[in-house]
Amino acid sequence: MKQEEREQRELKLEFLSRIEECPHCNETELNIYHFTSELFRYECQNCGIYGNGVNEAEAYQAMLLAIEEGFDWRKNQIAL
C-alpha cells in the first residue's frame, strides 16, 4: 500500500495550484489542487481537513463543512 500512496501523492503534485494557511489549524499546509475544469480539492497536510467541489468556492465551502464534521483525508483515503 505504501507504493500506491506514494504514486498517488506524486500524481497529485502535478495538479497542485498553491499552498495557503489552513483555517482550521492555521498552518501553511493547505494544498489547493485543480485536477480538471470541474474538480478542485482543498486538503490540509497538517490536520487532514479536506473539501471537493466543481470550483474553488464550492471546494472551500465543502472544506469548511468538513471542519465541523471532523473529516480527515488521511483516515478516509479516497482516490481521485
mmCIF file of the N, C-alpha and C atoms, coordinates in Angstrom:
data_MODEL
# 
_entry.id   MODEL 
# 
loop_
_atom_site.group_PDB 
_atom_site.id 
_atom_site.type_symbol 
_atom_site.label_atom_id 
_atom_site.label_alt_id 
_atom_site.label_comp_id 
_atom_site.label_asym_id 
_atom_site.label_entity_id 
_atom_site.label_seq_id 
_atom_site.pdbx_PDB_ins_code 
_atom_site.Cartn_x 
_atom_site.Cartn_y 
_atom_site.Cartn_z 
_atom_site.occupancy 
_atom_site.B_iso_or_equiv 
_atom_site.pdbx_formal_charge 
_atom_site.auth_seq_id 
_atom_site.auth_comp_id 
_atom_site.auth_asym_id 
_atom_site.auth_atom_id 
_atom_site.pdbx_PDB_model_num 
ATOM 1   N N  . MET A 1 1  ? 0.820   -1.199 0.000   1.00 0.00 ? 1  MET A N  1 
ATOM 2   C CA . MET A 1 1  ? 0.000   0.000  0.000   1.00 0.00 ? 1  MET A CA 1 
ATOM 3   C C  . MET A 1 1  ? 0.864   1.262  0.000   1.00 0.00 ? 1  MET A C  1 
ATOM 4   N N  . LYS A 1 2  ? 2.018   1.196  0.567   1.00 0.00 ? 2  LYS A N  1 
ATOM 5   C CA . LYS A 1 2  ? 2.893   2.364  0.626   1.00 0.00 ? 2  LYS A CA 1 
ATOM 6   C C  . LYS A 1 2  ? 3.257   2.856  -0.770  1.00 0.00 ? 2  LYS A C  1 
ATOM 7   N N  . GLN A 1 3  ? 3.550   1.942  -1.682  1.00 0.00 ? 3  GLN A N  1 
ATOM 8   C CA . GLN A 1 3  ? 3.903   2.317  -3.049  1.00 0.00 ? 3  GLN A CA 1 
ATOM 9   C C  . GLN A 1 3  ? 2.731   3.026  -3.724  1.00 0.00 ? 3  GLN A C  1 
ATOM 10  N N  . GLU A 1 4  ? 1.528   2.521  -3.525  1.00 0.00 ? 4  GLU A N  1 
ATOM 11  C CA . GLU A 1 4  ? 0.325   3.127  -4.114  1.00 0.00 ? 4  GLU A CA 1 
ATOM 12  C C  . GLU A 1 4  ? 0.110   4.536  -3.562  1.00 0.00 ? 4  GLU A C  1 
ATOM 13  N N  . GLU A 1 5  ? 0.290   4.711  -2.262  1.00 0.00 ? 5  GLU A N  1 
ATOM 14  C CA . GLU A 1 5  ? 0.148   6.030  -1.645  1.00 0.00 ? 5  GLU A CA 1 
ATOM 15  C C  . GLU A 1 5  ? 1.191   6.997  -2.193  1.00 0.00 ? 5  GLU A C  1 
ATOM 16  N N  . ARG A 1 6  ? 2.408   6.538  -2.351  1.00 0.00 ? 6  ARG A N  1 
ATOM 17  C CA . ARG A 1 6  ? 3.486   7.373  -2.874  1.00 0.00 ? 6  ARG A CA 1 
ATOM 18  C C  . ARG A 1 6  ? 3.186   7.802  -4.315  1.00 0.00 ? 6  ARG A C  1 
ATOM 19  N N  . GLU A 1 7  ? 2.687   6.870  -5.133  1.00 0.00 ? 7  GLU A N  1 
ATOM 20  C CA . GLU A 1 7  ? 2.351   7.186  -6.514  1.00 0.00 ? 7  GLU A CA 1 
ATOM 21  C C  . GLU A 1 7  ? 1.212   8.194  -6.591  1.00 0.00 ? 7  GLU A C  1 
ATOM 22  N N  . GLN A 1 8  ? 0.197   8.034  -5.730  1.00 0.00 ? 8  GLN A N  1 
ATOM 23  C CA . GLN A 1 8  ? -0.913  8.981  -5.725  1.00 0.00 ? 8  GLN A CA 1 
ATOM 24  C C  . GLN A 1 8  ? -0.429  10.362 -5.296  1.00 0.00 ? 8  GLN A C  1 
ATOM 25  N N  . ARG A 1 9  ? 0.436   10.426 -4.302  1.00 0.00 ? 9  ARG A N  1 
ATOM 26  C CA . ARG A 1 9  ? 0.982   11.702 -3.832  1.00 0.00 ? 9  ARG A CA 1 
ATOM 27  C C  . ARG A 1 9  ? 1.753   12.396 -4.953  1.00 0.00 ? 9  ARG A C  1 
ATOM 28  N N  . GLU A 1 10 ? 2.576   11.651 -5.689  1.00 0.00 ? 10 GLU A N  1 
ATOM 29  C CA . GLU A 1 10 ? 3.340   12.228 -6.792  1.00 0.00 ? 10 GLU A CA 1 
ATOM 30  C C  . GLU A 1 10 ? 2.420   12.737 -7.896  1.00 0.00 ? 10 GLU A C  1 
ATOM 31  N N  . LEU A 1 11 ? 1.374   11.978 -8.196  1.00 0.00 ? 11 LEU A N  1 
ATOM 32  C CA . LEU A 1 11 ? 0.421   12.386 -9.217  1.00 0.00 ? 11 LEU A CA 1 
ATOM 33  C C  . LEU A 1 11 ? -0.303  13.665 -8.800  1.00 0.00 ? 11 LEU A C  1 
ATOM 34  N N  . LYS A 1 12 ? -0.699  13.746 -7.547  1.00 0.00 ? 12 LYS A N  1 
ATOM 35  C CA . LYS A 1 12 ? -1.405  14.928 -7.063  1.00 0.00 ? 12 LYS A CA 1 
ATOM 36  C C  . LYS A 1 12 ? -0.537  16.177 -7.149  1.00 0.00 ? 12 LYS A C  1 
ATOM 37  N N  . LEU A 1 13 ? 0.769   16.043 -6.955  1.00 0.00 ? 13 LEU A N  1 
ATOM 38  C CA . LEU A 1 13 ? 1.660   17.196 -7.020  1.00 0.00 ? 13 LEU A CA 1 
ATOM 39  C C  . LEU A 1 13 ? 1.624   17.875 -8.384  1.00 0.00 ? 13 LEU A C  1 
ATOM 40  N N  . GLU A 1 14 ? 1.328   17.121 -9.425  1.00 0.00 ? 14 GLU A N  1 
ATOM 41  C CA . GLU A 1 14 ? 1.224   17.696 -10.766 1.00 0.00 ? 14 GLU A CA 1 
ATOM 42  C C  . GLU A 1 14 ? 0.070   18.691 -10.856 1.00 0.00 ? 14 GLU A C  1 
ATOM 43  N N  . PHE A 1 15 ? -0.934  18.543 -10.001 1.00 0.00 ? 15 PHE A N  1 
ATOM 44  C CA . PHE A 1 15 ? -2.136  19.365 -10.059 1.00 0.00 ? 15 PHE A CA 1 
ATOM 45  C C  . PHE A 1 15 ? -2.212  20.399 -8.934  1.00 0.00 ? 15 PHE A C  1 
ATOM 46  N N  . LEU A 1 16 ? -1.144  20.536 -8.167  1.00 0.00 ? 16 LEU A N  1 
ATOM 47  C CA . LEU A 1 16 ? -1.110  21.486 -7.058  1.00 0.00 ? 16 LEU A CA 1 
ATOM 48  C C  . LEU A 1 16 ? -1.081  22.909 -7.598  1.00 0.00 ? 16 LEU A C  1 
ATOM 49  N N  . SER A 1 17 ? -2.094  23.718 -7.236  1.00 0.00 ? 17 SER A N  1 
ATOM 50  C CA . SER A 1 17 ? -2.163  25.111 -7.683  1.00 0.00 ? 17 SER A CA 1 
ATOM 51  C C  . SER A 1 17 ? -1.371  26.023 -6.766  1.00 0.00 ? 17 SER A C  1 
ATOM 52  N N  . ARG A 1 18 ? -1.603  25.857 -5.457  1.00 0.00 ? 18 ARG A N  1 
ATOM 53  C CA . ARG A 1 18 ? -0.915  26.705 -4.482  1.00 0.00 ? 18 ARG A CA 1 
ATOM 54  C C  . ARG A 1 18 ? -1.093  26.118 -3.084  1.00 0.00 ? 18 ARG A C  1 
ATOM 55  N N  . ILE A 1 19 ? -0.405  26.727 -2.130  1.00 0.00 ? 19 ILE A N  1 
ATOM 56  C CA . ILE A 1 19 ? -0.482  26.316 -0.731  1.00 0.00 ? 19 ILE A CA 1 
ATOM 57  C C  . ILE A 1 19 ? -0.818  27.555 0.085   1.00 0.00 ? 19 ILE A C  1 
ATOM 58  N N  . GLU A 1 20 ? -1.810  27.424 0.977   1.00 0.00 ? 20 GLU A N  1 
ATOM 59  C CA . GLU A 1 20 ? -2.244  28.542 1.810   1.00 0.00 ? 20 GLU A CA 1 
ATOM 60  C C  . GLU A 1 20 ? -2.298  28.126 3.275   1.00 0.00 ? 20 GLU A C  1 
ATOM 61  N N  . GLU A 1 21 ? -2.657  29.084 4.113   1.00 0.00 ? 21 GLU A N  1 
ATOM 62  C CA . GLU A 1 21 ? -2.839  28.806 5.539   1.00 0.00 ? 21 GLU A CA 1 
ATOM 63  C C  . GLU A 1 21 ? -4.185  28.126 5.743   1.00 0.00 ? 21 GLU A C  1 
ATOM 64  N N  . CYS A 1 22 ? -4.191  27.083 6.530   1.00 0.00 ? 22 CYS A N  1 
ATOM 65  C CA . CYS A 1 22 ? -5.415  26.331 6.818   1.00 0.00 ? 22 CYS A CA 1 
ATOM 66  C C  . CYS A 1 22 ? -6.269  27.102 7.828   1.00 0.00 ? 22 CYS A C  1 
ATOM 67  N N  . PRO A 1 23 ? -7.570  27.262 7.555   1.00 0.00 ? 23 PRO A N  1 
ATOM 68  C CA . PRO A 1 23 ? -8.430  27.967 8.508   1.00 0.00 ? 23 PRO A CA 1 
ATOM 69  C C  . PRO A 1 23 ? -8.720  27.150 9.776   1.00 0.00 ? 23 PRO A C  1 
ATOM 70  N N  . HIS A 1 24 ? -8.373  25.884 9.747   1.00 0.00 ? 24 HIS A N  1 
ATOM 71  C CA . HIS A 1 24 ? -8.628  25.020 10.905  1.00 0.00 ? 24 HIS A CA 1 
ATOM 72  C C  . HIS A 1 24 ? -7.438  24.964 11.863  1.00 0.00 ? 24 HIS A C  1 
ATOM 73  N N  . CYS A 1 25 ? -6.261  24.659 11.335  1.00 0.00 ? 25 CYS A N  1 
ATOM 74  C CA . CYS A 1 25 ? -5.081  24.503 12.204  1.00 0.00 ? 25 CYS A CA 1 
ATOM 75  C C  . CYS A 1 25 ? -4.101  25.679 12.117  1.00 0.00 ? 25 CYS A C  1 
ATOM 76  N N  . ASN A 1 26 ? -4.347  26.592 11.169  1.00 0.00 ? 26 ASN A N  1 
ATOM 77  C CA . ASN A 1 26 ? -3.534  27.802 10.985  1.00 0.00 ? 26 ASN A CA 1 
ATOM 78  C C  . ASN A 1 26 ? -2.109  27.537 10.510  1.00 0.00 ? 26 ASN A C  1 
ATOM 79  N N  . GLU A 1 27 ? -1.855  26.350 10.010  1.00 0.00 ? 27 GLU A N  1 
ATOM 80  C CA . GLU A 1 27 ? -0.543  26.045 9.444   1.00 0.00 ? 27 GLU A CA 1 
ATOM 81  C C  . GLU A 1 27 ? -0.592  26.291 7.928   1.00 0.00 ? 27 GLU A C  1 
ATOM 82  N N  . THR A 1 28 ? 0.515   26.653 7.348   1.00 0.00 ? 28 THR A N  1 
ATOM 83  C CA . THR A 1 28 ? 0.578   26.869 5.904   1.00 0.00 ? 28 THR A CA 1 
ATOM 84  C C  . THR A 1 28 ? 0.815   25.517 5.235   1.00 0.00 ? 28 THR A C  1 
ATOM 85  N N  . GLU A 1 29 ? -0.217  24.687 5.313   1.00 0.00 ? 29 GLU A N  1 
ATOM 86  C CA . GLU A 1 29 ? -0.159  23.317 4.805   1.00 0.00 ? 29 GLU A CA 1 
ATOM 87  C C  . GLU A 1 29 ? -1.396  22.971 3.981   1.00 0.00 ? 29 GLU A C  1 
ATOM 88  N N  . LEU A 1 30 ? -2.198  23.995 3.625   1.00 0.00 ? 30 LEU A N  1 
ATOM 89  C CA . LEU A 1 30 ? -3.439  23.758 2.893   1.00 0.00 ? 30 LEU A CA 1 
ATOM 90  C C  . LEU A 1 30 ? -3.138  23.729 1.395   1.00 0.00 ? 30 LEU A C  1 
ATOM 91  N N  . ASN A 1 31 ? -3.125  22.531 0.832   1.00 0.00 ? 31 ASN A N  1 
ATOM 92  C CA . ASN A 1 31 ? -2.873  22.367 -0.598  1.00 0.00 ? 31 ASN A CA 1 
ATOM 93  C C  . ASN A 1 31 ? -4.157  22.561 -1.377  1.00 0.00 ? 31 ASN A C  1 
ATOM 94  N N  . ILE A 1 32 ? -4.096  23.352 -2.436  1.00 0.00 ? 32 ILE A N  1 
ATOM 95  C CA . ILE A 1 32 ? -5.248  23.559 -3.307  1.00 0.00 ? 32 ILE A CA 1 
ATOM 96  C C  . ILE A 1 32 ? -4.905  22.936 -4.652  1.00 0.00 ? 32 ILE A C  1 
ATOM 97  N N  . TYR A 1 33 ? -5.698  21.927 -5.026  1.00 0.00 ? 33 TYR A N  1 
ATOM 98  C CA . TYR A 1 33 ? -5.483  21.199 -6.266  1.00 0.00 ? 33 TYR A CA 1 
ATOM 99  C C  . TYR A 1 33 ? -6.546  21.579 -7.284  1.00 0.00 ? 33 TYR A C  1 
ATOM 100 N N  . HIS A 1 34 ? -6.134  21.636 -8.534  1.00 0.00 ? 34 HIS A N  1 
ATOM 101 C CA . HIS A 1 34 ? -7.043  21.893 -9.652  1.00 0.00 ? 34 HIS A CA 1 
ATOM 102 C C  . HIS A 1 34 ? -6.838  20.741 -10.629 1.00 0.00 ? 34 HIS A C  1 
ATOM 103 N N  . PHE A 1 35 ? -7.641  19.692 -10.468 1.00 0.00 ? 35 PHE A N  1 
ATOM 104 C CA . PHE A 1 35 ? -7.466  18.470 -11.255 1.00 0.00 ? 35 PHE A CA 1 
ATOM 105 C C  . PHE A 1 35 ? -8.025  18.598 -12.666 1.00 0.00 ? 35 PHE A C  1 
ATOM 106 N N  . THR A 1 36 ? -9.252  19.098 -12.787 1.00 0.00 ? 36 THR A N  1 
ATOM 107 C CA . THR A 1 36 ? -9.892  19.298 -14.090 1.00 0.00 ? 36 THR A CA 1 
ATOM 108 C C  . THR A 1 36 ? -10.657 20.613 -14.018 1.00 0.00 ? 36 THR A C  1 
ATOM 109 N N  . SER A 1 37 ? -11.304 20.985 -15.103 1.00 0.00 ? 37 SER A N  1 
ATOM 110 C CA . SER A 1 37 ? -12.065 22.237 -15.085 1.00 0.00 ? 37 SER A CA 1 
ATOM 111 C C  . SER A 1 37 ? -13.214 22.175 -14.087 1.00 0.00 ? 37 SER A C  1 
ATOM 112 N N  . GLU A 1 38 ? -13.605 20.974 -13.665 1.00 0.00 ? 38 GLU A N  1 
ATOM 113 C CA . GLU A 1 38 ? -14.723 20.836 -12.735 1.00 0.00 ? 38 GLU A CA 1 
ATOM 114 C C  . GLU A 1 38 ? -14.373 20.041 -11.475 1.00 0.00 ? 38 GLU A C  1 
ATOM 115 N N  . LEU A 1 39 ? -13.096 19.962 -11.131 1.00 0.00 ? 39 LEU A N  1 
ATOM 116 C CA . LEU A 1 39 ? -12.711 19.251 -9.913  1.00 0.00 ? 39 LEU A CA 1 
ATOM 117 C C  . LEU A 1 39 ? -11.582 19.984 -9.197  1.00 0.00 ? 39 LEU A C  1 
ATOM 118 N N  . PHE A 1 40 ? -11.942 20.558 -8.066  1.00 0.00 ? 40 PHE A N  1 
ATOM 119 C CA . PHE A 1 40 ? -10.999 21.250 -7.196  1.00 0.00 ? 40 PHE A CA 1 
ATOM 120 C C  . PHE A 1 40 ? -11.000 20.535 -5.858  1.00 0.00 ? 40 PHE A C  1 
ATOM 121 N N  . ARG A 1 41 ? -9.867  20.612 -5.158  1.00 0.00 ? 41 ARG A N  1 
ATOM 122 C CA . ARG A 1 41 ? -9.774  19.977 -3.845  1.00 0.00 ? 41 ARG A CA 1 
ATOM 123 C C  . ARG A 1 41 ? -8.890  20.818 -2.937  1.00 0.00 ? 41 ARG A C  1 
ATOM 124 N N  . TYR A 1 42 ? -9.374  21.050 -1.722  1.00 0.00 ? 42 TYR A N  1 
ATOM 125 C CA . TYR A 1 42 ? -8.599  21.663 -0.651  1.00 0.00 ? 42 TYR A CA 1 
ATOM 126 C C  . TYR A 1 42 ? -8.239  20.531 0.295   1.00 0.00 ? 42 TYR A C  1 
ATOM 127 N N  . GLU A 1 43 ? -6.969  20.492 0.716   1.00 0.00 ? 43 GLU A N  1 
ATOM 128 C CA . GLU A 1 43 ? -6.514  19.366 1.538   1.00 0.00 ? 43 GLU A CA 1 
ATOM 129 C C  . GLU A 1 43 ? -5.368  19.823 2.435   1.00 0.00 ? 43 GLU A C  1 
ATOM 130 N N  . CYS A 1 44 ? -5.589  19.826 3.740   1.00 0.00 ? 44 CYS A N  1 
ATOM 131 C CA . CYS A 1 44 ? -4.536  20.231 4.671   1.00 0.00 ? 44 CYS A CA 1 
ATOM 132 C C  . CYS A 1 44 ? -3.642  19.044 4.988   1.00 0.00 ? 44 CYS A C  1 
ATOM 133 N N  . GLN A 1 45 ? -2.359  19.230 4.790   1.00 0.00 ? 45 GLN A N  1 
ATOM 134 C CA . GLN A 1 45 ? -1.387  18.179 5.048   1.00 0.00 ? 45 GLN A CA 1 
ATOM 135 C C  . GLN A 1 45 ? -1.092  18.050 6.536   1.00 0.00 ? 45 GLN A C  1 
ATOM 136 N N  . ASN A 1 46 ? -1.464  19.054 7.335   1.00 0.00 ? 46 ASN A N  1 
ATOM 137 C CA . ASN A 1 46 ? -1.209  19.023 8.766   1.00 0.00 ? 46 ASN A CA 1 
ATOM 138 C C  . ASN A 1 46 ? -2.372  18.390 9.544   1.00 0.00 ? 46 ASN A C  1 
ATOM 139 N N  . CYS A 1 47 ? -3.577  18.944 9.394   1.00 0.00 ? 47 CYS A N  1 
ATOM 140 C CA . CYS A 1 47 ? -4.711  18.455 10.202  1.00 0.00 ? 47 CYS A CA 1 
ATOM 141 C C  . CYS A 1 47 ? -5.603  17.484 9.441   1.00 0.00 ? 47 CYS A C  1 
ATOM 142 N N  . GLY A 1 48 ? -5.449  17.384 8.118   1.00 0.00 ? 48 GLY A N  1 
ATOM 143 C CA . GLY A 1 48 ? -6.179  16.393 7.340   1.00 0.00 ? 48 GLY A CA 1 
ATOM 144 C C  . GLY A 1 48 ? -7.542  16.829 6.832   1.00 0.00 ? 48 GLY A C  1 
ATOM 145 N N  . ILE A 1 49 ? -7.950  18.045 7.101   1.00 0.00 ? 49 ILE A N  1 
ATOM 146 C CA . ILE A 1 49 ? -9.262  18.512 6.641   1.00 0.00 ? 49 ILE A CA 1 
ATOM 147 C C  . ILE A 1 49 ? -9.249  18.639 5.120   1.00 0.00 ? 49 ILE A C  1 
ATOM 148 N N  . TYR A 1 50 ? -10.402 18.415 4.487   1.00 0.00 ? 50 TYR A N  1 
ATOM 149 C CA . TYR A 1 50 ? -10.446 18.487 3.022   1.00 0.00 ? 50 TYR A CA 1 
ATOM 150 C C  . TYR A 1 50 ? -11.835 18.826 2.521   1.00 0.00 ? 50 TYR A C  1 
ATOM 151 N N  . GLY A 1 51 ? -11.900 19.237 1.264   1.00 0.00 ? 51 GLY A N  1 
ATOM 152 C CA . GLY A 1 51 ? -13.174 19.502 0.609   1.00 0.00 ? 51 GLY A CA 1 
ATOM 153 C C  . GLY A 1 51 ? -13.005 19.477 -0.890  1.00 0.00 ? 51 GLY A C  1 
ATOM 154 N N  . ASN A 1 52 ? -14.013 18.952 -1.586  1.00 0.00 ? 52 ASN A N  1 
ATOM 155 C CA . ASN A 1 52 ? -14.009 18.876 -3.054  1.00 0.00 ? 52 ASN A CA 1 
ATOM 156 C C  . ASN A 1 52 ? -15.132 19.732 -3.607  1.00 0.00 ? 52 ASN A C  1 
ATOM 157 N N  . GLY A 1 53 ? -14.971 20.187 -4.850  1.00 0.00 ? 53 GLY A N  1 
ATOM 158 C CA . GLY A 1 53 ? -16.034 20.939 -5.497  1.00 0.00 ? 53 GLY A CA 1 
ATOM 159 C C  . GLY A 1 53 ? -15.778 21.124 -6.971  1.00 0.00 ? 53 GLY A C  1 
ATOM 160 N N  . VAL A 1 54 ? -16.805 21.634 -7.670  1.00 0.00 ? 54 VAL A N  1 
ATOM 161 C CA . VAL A 1 54 ? -16.686 21.864 -9.114  1.00 0.00 ? 54 VAL A CA 1 
ATOM 162 C C  . VAL A 1 54 ? -15.985 23.184 -9.412  1.00 0.00 ? 54 VAL A C  1 
ATOM 163 N N  . ASN A 1 55 ? -15.775 24.006 -8.362  1.00 0.00 ? 55 ASN A N  1 
ATOM 164 C CA . ASN A 1 55 ? -14.980 25.223 -8.480  1.00 0.00 ? 55 ASN A CA 1 
ATOM 165 C C  . ASN A 1 55 ? -14.315 25.457 -7.125  1.00 0.00 ? 55 ASN A C  1 
ATOM 166 N N  . GLU A 1 56 ? -13.444 26.453 -7.063  1.00 0.00 ? 56 GLU A N  1 
ATOM 167 C CA . GLU A 1 56 ? -12.715 26.687 -5.809  1.00 0.00 ? 56 GLU A CA 1 
ATOM 168 C C  . GLU A 1 56 ? -13.636 27.074 -4.665  1.00 0.00 ? 56 GLU A C  1 
ATOM 169 N N  . ALA A 1 57 ? -14.624 27.912 -4.953  1.00 0.00 ? 57 ALA A N  1 
ATOM 170 C CA . ALA A 1 57 ? -15.537 28.356 -3.895  1.00 0.00 ? 57 ALA A CA 1 
ATOM 171 C C  . ALA A 1 57 ? -16.302 27.180 -3.295  1.00 0.00 ? 57 ALA A C  1 
ATOM 172 N N  . GLU A 1 58 ? -16.772 26.277 -4.150  1.00 0.00 ? 58 GLU A N  1 
ATOM 173 C CA . GLU A 1 58 ? -17.508 25.112 -3.649  1.00 0.00 ? 58 GLU A CA 1 
ATOM 174 C C  . GLU A 1 58 ? -16.597 24.186 -2.849  1.00 0.00 ? 58 GLU A C  1 
ATOM 175 N N  . ALA A 1 59 ? -15.382 23.991 -3.310  1.00 0.00 ? 59 ALA A N  1 
ATOM 176 C CA . ALA A 1 59 ? -14.426 23.143 -2.592  1.00 0.00 ? 59 ALA A CA 1 
ATOM 177 C C  . ALA A 1 59 ? -14.086 23.753 -1.229  1.00 0.00 ? 59 ALA A C  1 
ATOM 178 N N  . TYR A 1 60 ? -13.945 25.076 -1.192  1.00 0.00 ? 60 TYR A N  1 
ATOM 179 C CA . TYR A 1 60 ? -13.645 25.753 0.067   1.00 0.00 ? 60 TYR A CA 1 
ATOM 180 C C  . TYR A 1 60 ? -14.802 25.598 1.046   1.00 0.00 ? 60 TYR A C  1 
ATOM 181 N N  . GLN A 1 61 ? -16.020 25.779 0.564   1.00 0.00 ? 61 GLN A N  1 
ATOM 182 C CA . GLN A 1 61 ? -17.197 25.624 1.418   1.00 0.00 ? 61 GLN A CA 1 
ATOM 183 C C  . GLN A 1 61 ? -17.311 24.190 1.935   1.00 0.00 ? 61 GLN A C  1 
ATOM 184 N N  . ALA A 1 62 ? -17.028 23.225 1.070   1.00 0.00 ? 62 ALA A N  1 
ATOM 185 C CA . ALA A 1 62 ? -17.065 21.818 1.482   1.00 0.00 ? 62 ALA A CA 1 
ATOM 186 C C  . ALA A 1 62 ? -16.031 21.556 2.580   1.00 0.00 ? 62 ALA A C  1 
ATOM 187 N N  . MET A 1 63 ? -14.875 22.198 2.455   1.00 0.00 ? 63 MET A N  1 
ATOM 188 C CA . MET A 1 63 ? -13.840 22.045 3.471   1.00 0.00 ? 63 MET A CA 1 
ATOM 189 C C  . MET A 1 63 ? -14.299 22.643 4.795   1.00 0.00 ? 63 MET A C  1 
ATOM 190 N N  . LEU A 1 64 ? -14.941 23.811 4.757   1.00 0.00 ? 64 LEU A N  1 
ATOM 191 C CA . LEU A 1 64 ? -15.429 24.427 5.990   1.00 0.00 ? 64 LEU A CA 1 
ATOM 192 C C  . LEU A 1 64 ? -16.476 23.538 6.666   1.00 0.00 ? 64 LEU A C  1 
ATOM 193 N N  . LEU A 1 65 ? -17.344 22.912 5.889   1.00 0.00 ? 65 LEU A N  1 
ATOM 194 C CA . LEU A 1 65 ? -18.319 21.975 6.449   1.00 0.00 ? 65 LEU A CA 1 
ATOM 195 C C  . LEU A 1 65 ? -17.620 20.744 7.028   1.00 0.00 ? 65 LEU A C  1 
ATOM 196 N N  . ALA A 1 66 ? -16.555 20.319 6.365   1.00 0.00 ? 66 ALA A N  1 
ATOM 197 C CA . ALA A 1 66 ? -15.809 19.157 6.843   1.00 0.00 ? 66 ALA A CA 1 
ATOM 198 C C  . ALA A 1 66 ? -15.138 19.439 8.183   1.00 0.00 ? 66 ALA A C  1 
ATOM 199 N N  . ILE A 1 67 ? -14.758 20.684 8.416   1.00 0.00 ? 67 ILE A N  1 
ATOM 200 C CA . ILE A 1 67 ? -14.171 21.048 9.704   1.00 0.00 ? 67 ILE A CA 1 
ATOM 201 C C  . ILE A 1 67 ? -15.173 20.757 10.811  1.00 0.00 ? 67 ILE A C  1 
ATOM 202 N N  . GLU A 1 68 ? -16.432 21.142 10.591  1.00 0.00 ? 68 GLU A N  1 
ATOM 203 C CA . GLU A 1 68 ? -17.478 20.896 11.580  1.00 0.00 ? 68 GLU A CA 1 
ATOM 204 C C  . GLU A 1 68 ? -17.696 19.401 11.816  1.00 0.00 ? 68 GLU A C  1 
ATOM 205 N N  . GLU A 1 69 ? -17.558 18.610 10.749  1.00 0.00 ? 69 GLU A N  1 
ATOM 206 C CA . GLU A 1 69 ? -17.789 17.165 10.832  1.00 0.00 ? 69 GLU A CA 1 
ATOM 207 C C  . GLU A 1 69 ? -16.554 16.396 11.293  1.00 0.00 ? 69 GLU A C  1 
ATOM 208 N N  . GLY A 1 70 ? -15.379 17.054 11.256  1.00 0.00 ? 70 GLY A N  1 
ATOM 209 C CA . GLY A 1 70 ? -14.145 16.406 11.681  1.00 0.00 ? 70 GLY A CA 1 
ATOM 210 C C  . GLY A 1 70 ? -13.567 15.439 10.660  1.00 0.00 ? 70 GLY A C  1 
ATOM 211 N N  . PHE A 1 71 ? -13.846 15.666 9.374   1.00 0.00 ? 71 PHE A N  1 
ATOM 212 C CA . PHE A 1 71 ? -13.310 14.788 8.329   1.00 0.00 ? 71 PHE A CA 1 
ATOM 213 C C  . PHE A 1 71 ? -11.795 14.925 8.225   1.00 0.00 ? 71 PHE A C  1 
ATOM 214 N N  . ASP A 1 72 ? -11.146 13.828 7.942   1.00 0.00 ? 72 ASP A N  1 
ATOM 215 C CA . ASP A 1 72 ? -9.693  13.791 7.813   1.00 0.00 ? 72 ASP A CA 1 
ATOM 216 C C  . ASP A 1 72 ? -9.353  12.912 6.612   1.00 0.00 ? 72 ASP A C  1 
ATOM 217 N N  . TRP A 1 73 ? -8.787  13.495 5.569   1.00 0.00 ? 73 TRP A N  1 
ATOM 218 C CA . TRP A 1 73 ? -8.494  12.732 4.352   1.00 0.00 ? 73 TRP A CA 1 
ATOM 219 C C  . TRP A 1 73 ? -7.511  11.603 4.614   1.00 0.00 ? 73 TRP A C  1 
ATOM 220 N N  . ARG A 1 74 ? -6.695  11.733 5.649   1.00 0.00 ? 74 ARG A N  1 
ATOM 221 C CA . ARG A 1 74 ? -5.705  10.689 5.940   1.00 0.00 ? 74 ARG A CA 1 
ATOM 222 C C  . ARG A 1 74 ? -6.355  9.428  6.484   1.00 0.00 ? 74 ARG A C  1 
ATOM 223 N N  . LYS A 1 75 ? -7.526  9.571  7.103   1.00 0.00 ? 75 LYS A N  1 
ATOM 224 C CA . LYS A 1 75 ? -8.245  8.414  7.645   1.00 0.00 ? 75 LYS A CA 1 
ATOM 225 C C  . LYS A 1 75 ? -9.176  7.796  6.612   1.00 0.00 ? 75 LYS A C  1 
ATOM 226 N N  . ASN A 1 76 ? -9.587  8.592  5.638   1.00 0.00 ? 76 ASN A N  1 
ATOM 227 C CA . ASN A 1 76 ? -10.500 8.127  4.587   1.00 0.00 ? 76 ASN A CA 1 
ATOM 228 C C  . ASN A 1 76 ? -9.827  8.296  3.238   1.00 0.00 ? 76 ASN A C  1 
ATOM 229 N N  . GLN A 1 77 ? -8.861  7.484  2.949   1.00 0.00 ? 77 GLN A N  1 
ATOM 230 C CA . GLN A 1 77 ? -8.108  7.601  1.699   1.00 0.00 ? 77 GLN A CA 1 
ATOM 231 C C  . GLN A 1 77 ? -9.044  7.408  0.513   1.00 0.00 ? 77 GLN A C  1 
ATOM 232 N N  . ILE A 1 78 ? -9.312  8.501  -0.183  1.00 0.00 ? 78 ILE A N  1 
ATOM 233 C CA . ILE A 1 78 ? -10.193 8.478  -1.339  1.00 0.00 ? 78 ILE A CA 1 
ATOM 234 C C  . ILE A 1 78 ? -9.356  8.766  -2.565  1.00 0.00 ? 78 ILE A C  1 
ATOM 235 N N  . ALA A 1 79 ? -9.330  7.836  -3.483  1.00 0.00 ? 79 ALA A N  1 
ATOM 236 C CA . ALA A 1 79 ? -8.567  8.043  -4.716  1.00 0.00 ? 79 ALA A CA 1 
ATOM 237 C C  . ALA A 1 79 ? -9.286  9.057  -5.594  1.00 0.00 ? 79 ALA A C  1 
ATOM 238 N N  . LEU A 1 80 ? -8.519  9.909  -6.225  1.00 0.00 ? 80 LEU A N  1 
ATOM 239 C CA . LEU A 1 80 ? -9.089  10.916 -7.130  1.00 0.00 ? 80 LEU A CA 1 
ATOM 240 C C  . LEU A 1 80 ? -8.844  10.530 -8.557  1.00 0.00 ? 80 LEU A C  1 
# 
